[in-house]
Amino acid sequence: MTNAWHLYLMGAIYIFAGIMHFIKPKVYLRIMPRYLPFHKPLVLLSGVAEILLGFGLFFEPTRAIAVYGIIAMLAVFLLVHFYMLSSEKASAGFPKWLLLLRLPIQFALMYWAFMYLKV
């Protein structure tokens, strides 16, 4: 299963998401929690992380590190999801039901990554 098409799909999704941090940084800046410093560098750094981790999934020697990195990154991104639930302004105009739906999706994405670890 480690070379299944969905592994490469996952990698491509993270690479695309990371590239979007550079193409549309304002989208990500709008949802950054106010209590975090250095918003723009953090947005760009998270984009780089997503790109590198996405590529890391493609190669057997880096796959486990990429999986752990993706799980850790998604756990950190939970801060943004909870922040967006904190107020109308923080929600960036997204409906509350959609913001709530993102929480279990985040854990599903963590599990999807976890599936590619060799046990």
Disulfide bonds with the S-S distance in Angstrom:
none
